[in-house]
Amino acid sequence: MGRNTRKRRMPLATKAIAGVAALALGGGGLVWANFYASAHEENSPDNRTKSNAARQIATIDCPDVGQQLSDVPERARGEVDGELASMDQQITDAYQRLVTTRQAQAGDAQYVQNAILGPLKDRRKVLIDRIKLEIDRAGGKAPGNLDELAPCSGRPADQPQPTDGQNGGGQNGDGQGQDNGQGQGDGQGQGDGQGQGEGQTPNDNGNGAAGPFAEDFIDINDVPPNARDLPNGLAANGRSGSRGSFTTKCGVNENKLYNSDNIIVAPGVANGAHHMHDYVGNQSNSSLSSDDDLVVAETSCQNQGDKSSYFWPVLRVQDGTQEFDAADQGGGAEGNVGRILQAEEAQLRFVGNKRSKVVAIPKLMRIITGDAKAFTNGLKNANTSYSCTGFEDRQSTDKYVLCPEGSRLVRTSNFQSCWDGQNTDSANHRDHVAFVQADGSCPNGFKAIPQLQVRLVYDVPTPTIENGQVKNPYAVDSFPEQLHKPITDHNDFINVMDESLMNKVVRCINQGKKCT
């Protein structure tokens, strides 16, 4: 059943990053950059070999254990969430070791495997064994293939991203995942966009060569209009279903509420996200917040009946600015550097379903859209797009866009709008909700709920790209090993509307009204 009360407190799964490791992404990138540069000072075969070795492995690619856990008993979820958070910390530590040992890697072709990936596999196996034990003790049955997920691999700089058989940025394998008949389509950017870049390493923008790179950007004029065929698009909406909308106004995080926690995926774990979030709405969202805390919290929403938590990774310009978190985990210590941009607009709109009426979103429902690990997980769950004002028929999911003068950046996330009718969360935080099917209906057994659409608008200085280098790029905060790829963008929602307001949302949508 759903999680109706969350009062438990998880033990802290993160640990301090000491010494060189703490500086790995802030200053360690200089080690890599300086070696890379010096290796080109002479053209001897030996130096070329060392240079290639130093550039060979760009990041660490680990199977996402959490996404395989679809059936975890409720009483084991707290412990399992804690183990998964510890696994994320292991990957972060291994990535930091990767970027601070480039000289050693250049002299030993087996260094990454023997000193980084091998030990990481052993540590992951210990946590996987704990997860299996915790599930079994609670009366569940762990998937039989979990041990196969222990090994990680090194991803070469020029290795394309896996697609998991997906052609677009949809979720749950439906290949669409953005528009529910009421708002903008999401489109698809061009090219694989996943190479690390041949010449970017010497200029790492202060984040330890963790991206983004020139290949991660595209001129908005080069993004084809209506590039993706969304079966649920506005043109096909017709007259049936629920065509209204409800907009809630909650500001743009003027209160500057930031943290690198993730109460949905890693409750009770400090720095569970390994990147900073913007929060609007609920003002008590931290790793230690219980459901009761959320219900009695203050809210930034104009309608005080909406204490929902709306949160997403911050967007930064890597311009050398030392933000308040420059030395902190989740911030500069993990490669998330530069000036945090506050959105000029944050439109939070709930819309209907083209085939049926909607039912109320249950209180304390958790929904995540997009995938913070999409660079290594593949495109299956990627679901945030970038565009520019005046060009919103052109949407890119796999590249950041370059907007012309006078145009502002638009960042869009449209959430799943079908609910299993029972659960407010699920073990992998995805199975209790789904996107509509090709004909606009919900999967069998699922009910249509109001779809949350988040549209963020920013005034972003346009990066300059010259000779394969990008200067002062903007990028979404990410897990260190995800290299700030645009496809890792995501958005989070916890419904904490009171019953009266939620009933109004449903009534407006079902009656075809536009309410604020």
C-alpha positions as CSV (number, residue, x, y, z in Angstrom):
1,M,0.0,0.0,0.0
2,G,1.0,3.6,-0.2
3,R,3.2,5.4,2.3
4,N,0.7,7.3,4.4
5,T,3.1,8.2,7.1
6,R,6.9,8.7,6.9
7,K,8.3,9.2,10.4
8,R,11.4,7.0,10.2
9,R,14.8,8.5,10.2
10,M,17.5,6.8,8.0
11,P,21.1,6.6,9.3
12,L,23.4,8.9,7.3
13,A,24.7,6.9,4.4
14,T,27.1,9.5,3.2
15,K,30.5,10.2,4.5
16,A,32.9,13.1,4.5
17,I,35.3,13.2,1.6
18,A,38.7,13.9,3.0
19,G,42.0,15.2,1.7
20,V,42.6,15.1,-2.0
21,A,39.2,13.4,-2.6
22,A,37.4,16.4,-1.3
23,L,39.2,18.6,-3.8
24,A,39.0,16.1,-6.6
25,L,36.4,17.9,-8.7
26,G,37.3,21.4,-7.7
27,G,41.0,21.2,-8.1
28,G,41.7,17.6,-9.1
29,G,40.6,18.5,-12.7
30,L,43.8,20.5,-12.9
31,V,45.8,17.4,-12.4
32,W,44.1,15.8,-15.4
33,A,44.2,19.0,-17.4
34,N,47.9,19.8,-16.7
35,F,48.9,16.3,-17.5
36,Y,46.8,16.3,-20.7
37,A,48.5,19.5,-21.8
38,S,52.0,18.5,-20.9
39,A,51.6,15.2,-22.8
40,H,51.2,17.2,-26.0
41,E,54.4,19.2,-25.5
42,E,56.4,16.4,-27.3
43,N,55.3,14.2,-30.1
44,S,57.1,11.0,-29.0
45,P,55.1,7.8,-29.2
46,D,55.5,7.4,-25.5
47,N,53.9,10.7,-24.8
48,R,51.1,10.1,-27.3
49,T,50.4,6.7,-25.6
50,K,50.2,8.4,-22.2
51,S,47.9,11.1,-23.5
52,N,45.5,8.5,-25.0
53,A,45.5,6.5,-21.8
54,A,44.8,9.7,-19.7
55,R,41.8,10.4,-22.0
56,Q,40.6,6.9,-22.4
57,I,38.1,6.6,-19.5
58,A,35.8,9.6,-19.2
59,T,33.5,8.3,-16.4
60,I,32.2,5.3,-14.5
61,D,29.1,3.4,-15.7
62,C,27.3,1.4,-13.0
63,P,24.1,-0.6,-13.4
64,D,21.2,1.1,-11.5
65,V,20.3,-1.4,-8.8
66,G,17.4,0.7,-7.5
67,Q,15.5,0.5,-10.8
68,Q,15.5,-3.3,-10.6
69,L,13.8,-3.4,-7.2
70,S,10.1,-3.3,-8.1
71,D,8.9,-5.4,-5.2
72,V,10.4,-4.4,-1.9
73,P,8.2,-4.9,1.2
74,E,7.2,-1.6,2.9
75,R,9.0,-2.4,6.1
76,A,12.3,-3.0,4.3
77,R,12.2,0.1,2.1
78,G,13.9,2.4,4.6
79,E,16.9,0.1,4.9
80,V,17.1,-0.6,1.2
81,D,16.9,3.2,0.4
82,G,19.9,3.7,2.8
83,E,21.9,1.0,1.1
84,L,21.2,2.4,-2.4
85,A,22.3,5.9,-1.1
86,S,25.5,4.3,0.1
87,M,26.0,2.8,-3.4
88,D,25.6,6.2,-4.9
89,Q,28.4,7.5,-2.6
90,Q,30.6,4.6,-3.6
91,I,30.2,5.7,-7.3
92,T,31.0,9.3,-6.4
93,D,34.1,8.3,-4.5
94,A,35.3,6.1,-7.4
95,Y,34.7,8.9,-9.9
96,Q,36.7,11.3,-7.8
97,R,39.5,8.7,-7.7
98,L,39.3,8.4,-11.5
99,V,39.8,12.1,-12.1
100,T,42.7,12.5,-9.6
101,T,44.8,9.6,-10.9
102,R,45.2,10.4,-14.6
103,Q,49.0,10.2,-14.4
104,A,48.9,6.8,-12.8
105,Q,46.4,5.6,-15.4
106,A,48.7,6.8,-18.2
107,G,51.6,4.6,-16.9
108,D,49.5,1.5,-16.3
109,A,46.8,0.3,-18.7
110,Q,45.2,-1.8,-16.0
111,Y,45.2,0.9,-13.3
112,V,41.5,1.8,-13.7
113,Q,40.4,-1.8,-13.5
114,N,42.7,-2.9,-10.7
115,A,42.6,0.2,-8.5
116,I,39.1,1.6,-9.1
117,L,36.6,-0.7,-10.8
118,G,37.7,-3.9,-9.1
119,P,37.4,-2.6,-5.6
120,L,34.2,-0.8,-6.5
121,K,32.7,-4.1,-7.6
122,D,33.6,-5.7,-4.3
123,R,32.1,-2.9,-2.3
124,R,28.9,-2.9,-4.4
125,K,28.6,-6.7,-3.9
126,V,28.6,-6.2,-0.1
127,L,25.7,-3.7,-0.4
128,I,23.8,-5.9,-2.8
129,D,24.0,-8.8,-0.4
130,R,22.6,-6.6,2.4
131,I,19.8,-5.5,0.1
132,K,18.9,-9.1,-0.6
133,L,19.0,-10.0,3.0
134,E,16.8,-7.0,4.0
135,I,14.2,-7.9,1.4
136,D,14.2,-11.6,2.4
137,R,13.9,-10.7,6.1
138,A,10.8,-8.6,5.4
139,G,9.1,-11.5,3.5
140,G,9.9,-10.4,0.0
141,K,11.9,-11.9,-2.8
142,A,14.9,-10.1,-4.3
143,P,15.4,-10.3,-8.1
144,G,17.7,-13.2,-9.0
145,N,20.0,-11.1,-11.1
146,L,21.1,-8.6,-8.5
147,D,24.6,-10.0,-8.2
148,E,25.1,-9.4,-11.9
149,L,24.7,-5.7,-11.3
150,A,27.8,-5.4,-9.0
151,P,30.5,-4.8,-11.8
152,C,30.9,-1.3,-13.2
153,S,32.7,-0.3,-16.3
154,G,34.7,2.6,-17.5
155,R,33.1,4.6,-20.3
156,P,35.5,5.9,-22.9
157,A,35.2,9.6,-23.9
158,D,33.9,8.8,-27.3
159,Q,31.5,6.0,-26.4
160,P,27.9,6.8,-27.4
161,Q,25.2,6.5,-24.8
162,P,23.1,3.3,-24.7
163,T,19.5,3.8,-25.8
164,D,18.0,0.6,-24.2
165,G,16.0,0.2,-27.5
166,Q,14.4,3.6,-27.0
167,N,14.1,6.2,-29.8
168,G,13.0,9.1,-27.7
169,G,12.9,10.5,-24.2
170,G,9.8,8.8,-23.0
171,Q,9.2,7.0,-19.8
172,N,8.1,3.4,-19.0
173,G,9.1,2.5,-22.6
174,D,6.3,4.5,-24.2
175,G,8.6,6.7,-26.2
176,Q,6.7,10.0,-25.5
177,G,6.3,11.1,-22.0
178,Q,5.9,14.9,-22.3
179,D,2.6,16.4,-23.4
180,N,-0.8,15.2,-22.2
181,G,-2.9,17.0,-24.7
182,Q,-2.7,20.4,-23.1
183,G,0.8,21.9,-23.4
184,Q,3.9,22.0,-25.5
185,G,5.4,18.9,-27.1
186,D,8.9,18.0,-26.0
187,G,10.7,17.1,-29.2
188,Q,14.0,15.4,-29.6
189,G,17.4,17.0,-30.0
190,Q,19.8,16.0,-32.8
191,G,22.8,13.7,-32.7
192,D,23.9,11.5,-29.9
193,G,25.6,14.3,-28.1
194,Q,27.3,12.0,-25.7
195,G,30.9,12.2,-26.5
196,Q,33.1,13.9,-24.0
197,G,34.8,16.1,-26.6
198,E,38.2,15.9,-28.0
199,G,39.6,19.2,-26.8
200,Q,37.6,20.1,-23.8
201,T,39.7,18.6,-21.0
202,P,42.3,21.4,-20.8
203,N,39.5,23.9,-20.0
204,D,37.4,22.1,-17.5
205,N,35.3,25.1,-16.4
206,G,36.5,24.5,-12.8
207,N,34.6,21.3,-12.2
208,G,37.3,18.7,-12.8
209,A,36.6,18.0,-16.4
210,A,33.0,16.9,-15.6
211,G,31.3,18.7,-18.4
212,P,29.4,20.1,-20.1
213,F,31.3,20.1,-23.4
214,A,30.8,21.8,-26.7
215,E,29.1,18.7,-28.1
216,D,26.4,19.1,-25.5
217,F,25.0,22.3,-27.1
218,I,23.0,23.0,-30.2
219,D,21.7,26.1,-31.8
220,I,17.9,26.3,-31.4
221,N,17.6,26.9,-35.1
222,D,19.2,23.5,-35.7
223,V,16.5,21.7,-33.7
224,P,13.7,20.6,-36.0
225,P,10.3,21.8,-35.1
226,N,7.8,19.1,-33.9
227,A,10.6,16.6,-34.1
228,R,8.8,13.9,-32.1
229,D,5.5,12.4,-32.9
230,L,3.6,12.7,-29.7
231,P,0.4,10.6,-30.0
232,N,-1.2,12.6,-27.2
233,G,-0.6,16.0,-28.8
234,L,-2.9,19.0,-28.6
235,A,-4.1,18.6,-32.2
236,A,-5.5,15.1,-31.4
237,N,-7.2,16.2,-28.2
238,G,-10.8,16.4,-29.6
239,R,-13.7,17.1,-27.4
240,S,-13.8,14.1,-25.0
241,G,-11.9,13.7,-21.8
242,S,-10.9,16.4,-19.4
243,R,-9.7,19.6,-21.1
244,G,-9.4,22.1,-18.2
245,S,-6.3,23.2,-16.3
246,F,-5.3,24.5,-12.9
247,T,-2.3,26.7,-12.4
248,T,-0.7,27.1,-8.9
249,K,1.6,30.0,-8.3
250,C,4.4,29.2,-5.9
251,G,7.2,31.6,-6.9
252,V,10.7,30.9,-8.2
253,N,12.5,30.0,-4.9
254,E,12.9,33.6,-3.8
255,N,13.5,32.2,-0.3
256,K,16.6,30.5,-1.6
257,L,15.7,27.1,-0.2
258,Y,18.5,24.8,-1.5
259,N,19.8,21.4,-0.4
260,S,21.4,18.3,-2.0
261,D,19.0,15.9,-0.3
262,N,16.4,13.8,-2.0
263,I,13.5,12.9,0.3
264,I,11.9,10.7,-2.3
265,V,14.8,8.4,-3.3
266,A,17.0,8.7,-0.2
267,P,14.9,9.8,2.8
268,G,17.0,10.3,5.9
269,V,20.3,10.6,3.9
270,A,22.2,13.8,3.9
271,N,23.4,14.7,0.4
272,G,21.4,11.8,-1.1
273,A,21.1,13.6,-4.5
274,H,24.8,14.7,-4.8
275,H,23.6,17.8,-6.5
276,M,21.7,20.9,-5.4
277,H,17.9,21.3,-5.7
278,D,15.7,24.4,-6.1
279,Y,12.5,24.1,-4.0
280,V,9.2,25.9,-4.4
281,G,6.0,25.3,-2.4
282,N,6.8,23.3,0.7
283,Q,9.4,25.0,2.8
284,S,10.4,22.0,5.0
285,N,11.7,19.6,2.4
286,S,14.9,18.0,3.7
287,S,16.2,14.5,4.0
288,L,14.8,14.3,7.6
289,S,11.3,15.6,6.8
290,S,8.5,13.2,7.7
291,D,5.1,13.3,6.1
292,D,3.8,15.1,9.2
293,D,6.5,17.7,8.8
294,L,5.4,18.3,5.2
295,V,1.8,18.6,6.1
296,V,2.3,21.3,8.7
297,A,5.1,23.2,6.8
298,E,5.0,26.8,5.5
299,T,4.5,27.1,1.7
300,S,5.6,29.6,-0.9
301,C,2.4,29.0,-2.9
302,Q,-0.1,31.9,-3.0
303,N,-2.9,29.4,-2.2
304,Q,-1.9,28.3,1.3
305,G,-3.8,25.0,0.7
306,D,-1.0,24.0,-1.6
307,K,1.9,22.8,0.5
308,S,3.1,20.5,-2.2
309,S,6.9,20.2,-2.8
310,Y,8.1,21.0,-6.3
311,F,11.8,20.6,-6.7
312,W,14.4,20.2,-9.5
313,P,18.2,20.4,-9.9
314,V,19.5,24.0,-10.0
315,L,20.8,25.4,-13.2
316,R,24.3,27.1,-13.1
317,V,26.5,29.1,-15.3
318,Q,30.1,27.9,-15.0
319,D,31.6,31.3,-14.9
320,G,34.0,31.0,-12.0
321,T,31.5,32.3,-9.4
322,Q,32.1,30.9,-5.9
323,E,28.6,30.1,-4.7
324,F,27.7,29.5,-1.1
325,D,28.2,25.7,-1.7
326,A,31.5,26.0,-3.5
327,A,33.3,23.8,-0.9
328,D,30.3,21.6,0.0
329,Q,29.1,18.1,-1.0
330,G,26.4,18.4,-3.5
331,G,28.1,21.6,-4.7
332,G,31.6,22.4,-5.7
333,A,33.2,19.4,-3.9
334,E,31.2,17.2,-6.4
335,G,31.7,19.3,-9.5
336,N,28.6,21.4,-9.4
337,V,30.2,24.8,-9.7
338,G,29.4,28.3,-10.8
339,R,26.6,30.8,-10.4
340,I,23.2,29.4,-9.5
341,L,20.5,30.8,-11.8
342,Q,17.1,31.7,-10.4
343,A,14.3,31.1,-12.8
344,E,12.4,34.3,-13.9
345,E,9.2,32.2,-14.3
346,A,8.1,28.9,-12.8
347,Q,4.8,27.9,-14.2
348,L,3.2,24.9,-12.4
349,R,0.1,23.7,-14.2
350,F,-2.1,20.7,-13.9
351,V,-3.9,19.5,-17.0
352,G,-6.3,16.7,-17.9
353,N,-6.5,13.6,-20.0
354,K,-7.9,13.5,-23.6
355,R,-9.8,10.2,-23.1
356,S,-11.3,10.4,-19.6
357,K,-12.0,12.4,-16.5
358,V,-9.3,12.6,-13.9
359,V,-9.4,11.6,-10.3
360,A,-7.7,13.3,-7.3
361,I,-4.0,12.8,-6.8
362,P,-3.7,11.1,-3.4
363,K,-2.1,13.1,-0.7
364,L,1.6,12.6,-0.2
365,M,2.0,10.9,-3.6
366,R,5.6,11.0,-4.8
367,I,6.4,11.3,-8.5
368,I,9.7,11.6,-10.2
369,T,9.9,12.4,-13.9
370,G,13.2,12.1,-15.8
371,D,16.3,10.3,-14.7
372,A,19.3,11.8,-12.9
373,K,21.4,8.9,-14.2
374,A,20.2,8.9,-17.8
375,F,23.8,9.3,-19.2
376,T,24.7,5.9,-17.8
377,N,21.2,4.3,-17.6
378,G,20.2,5.2,-21.1
379,L,17.3,7.2,-22.5
380,K,14.4,5.1,-21.3
381,N,13.3,7.5,-18.5
382,A,14.9,10.8,-19.8
383,N,12.1,13.4,-19.8
384,T,13.1,17.0,-19.6
385,S,13.5,19.3,-22.6
386,Y,15.2,22.6,-23.5
387,S,13.9,25.3,-25.8
388,C,13.9,29.1,-26.2
389,T,11.0,31.6,-25.9
390,G,9.7,32.2,-29.4
391,F,10.9,28.7,-30.5
392,E,8.9,26.4,-28.2
393,D,7.9,24.1,-31.1
394,R,11.6,23.1,-31.1
395,Q,12.4,21.0,-28.0
396,S,15.7,19.2,-27.3
397,T,16.1,16.5,-24.7
398,D,19.7,15.4,-25.3
399,K,21.4,18.8,-25.8
400,Y,21.3,22.2,-24.2
401,V,20.1,24.9,-26.6
402,L,21.7,28.2,-27.6
403,C,19.1,30.9,-27.8
404,P,19.4,34.0,-30.0
405,E,19.6,37.5,-28.5
406,G,16.3,38.5,-26.9
407,S,15.2,35.0,-26.4
408,R,15.2,33.2,-23.0
409,L,15.9,29.6,-22.1
410,V,12.9,27.4,-21.4
411,R,13.1,24.1,-19.4
412,T,10.1,21.8,-19.5
413,S,9.1,18.7,-17.6
414,N,5.7,17.0,-18.0
415,F,4.9,14.4,-15.4
416,Q,3.3,10.9,-15.6
417,S,-0.5,11.2,-15.5
418,C,-1.7,7.7,-14.8
419,W,-1.8,6.2,-11.2
420,D,-2.2,2.5,-10.2
421,G,-5.0,3.4,-7.9
422,Q,-3.3,2.1,-4.7
423,N,0.2,3.3,-4.0
424,T,1.6,6.8,-3.3
425,D,5.1,5.5,-4.0
426,S,6.8,2.4,-5.2
427,A,10.1,0.7,-4.5
428,N,11.8,2.1,-7.6
429,H,9.7,5.3,-7.4
430,R,8.3,4.7,-10.9
431,D,6.0,1.7,-11.0
432,H,3.0,3.3,-9.2
433,V,2.6,5.9,-12.0
434,A,2.8,5.8,-15.8
435,F,2.4,7.9,-18.9
436,V,-0.6,7.5,-21.1
437,Q,-0.6,5.1,-24.0
438,A,-0.5,5.9,-27.7
439,D,-4.2,6.5,-27.8
440,G,-4.2,8.8,-24.7
441,S,-5.6,6.3,-22.4
442,C,-4.0,4.9,-19.2
443,P,-2.6,1.4,-19.0
444,N,-5.0,-1.3,-17.8
445,G,-5.7,-0.9,-14.1
446,F,-4.4,2.7,-14.0
447,K,-6.5,5.8,-13.4
448,A,-6.0,9.2,-15.0
449,I,-4.8,11.9,-12.6
450,P,-4.1,15.6,-13.3
451,Q,-0.8,15.9,-15.1
452,L,1.7,18.3,-13.6
453,Q,3.6,20.4,-16.2
454,V,6.5,22.5,-15.0
455,R,7.8,25.2,-17.3
456,L,10.9,27.2,-16.1
457,V,12.2,30.3,-17.9
458,Y,15.7,31.6,-17.4
459,D,17.7,34.6,-18.6
460,V,20.9,32.7,-19.5
461,P,24.0,34.3,-21.0
462,T,24.6,32.4,-24.3
463,P,27.8,30.3,-24.0
464,T,30.5,30.9,-26.6
465,I,31.9,27.9,-28.6
466,E,35.2,28.2,-30.3
467,N,37.6,25.6,-31.6
468,G,35.7,22.8,-29.9
469,Q,35.7,24.6,-26.5
470,V,32.7,26.0,-24.7
471,K,33.2,29.0,-22.4
472,N,30.9,30.0,-19.6
473,P,28.5,27.1,-20.3
474,Y,25.3,26.7,-18.4
475,A,24.5,23.2,-17.1
476,V,22.1,21.4,-14.8
477,D,23.5,20.1,-11.5
478,S,24.2,16.3,-11.7
479,F,25.8,13.3,-10.0
480,P,29.5,13.7,-10.7
481,E,29.8,10.7,-13.0
482,Q,26.9,11.9,-15.2
483,L,29.1,14.7,-16.6
484,H,26.3,17.4,-16.4
485,K,24.6,15.9,-19.5
486,P,21.3,17.6,-20.3
487,I,19.5,14.2,-20.5
488,T,20.1,13.8,-16.7
489,D,17.7,16.7,-16.0
490,H,14.6,15.6,-13.9
491,N,11.8,17.0,-11.8
492,D,10.2,15.9,-8.5
493,F,6.8,16.4,-6.9
494,I,5.2,15.5,-3.6
495,N,1.5,16.3,-3.4
496,V,0.6,18.1,-0.2
497,M,-2.6,19.9,-1.3
498,D,-5.4,19.9,1.2
499,E,-8.6,18.0,0.2
500,S,-10.5,21.1,-0.7
501,L,-7.9,22.4,-3.1
502,M,-7.3,19.1,-4.8
503,N,-11.1,18.7,-5.3
504,K,-11.0,22.2,-6.9
505,V,-8.2,21.1,-9.2
506,V,-10.1,18.0,-10.3
507,R,-13.3,19.9,-10.8
508,C,-11.7,22.6,-12.9
509,I,-10.0,20.1,-15.2
510,N,-13.0,17.8,-15.6
511,Q,-15.3,20.8,-16.4
512,G,-13.0,22.2,-19.0
513,K,-12.2,25.4,-17.0
514,K,-8.9,27.3,-16.7
515,C,-8.4,28.0,-13.1
516,T,-5.6,29.7,-11.1
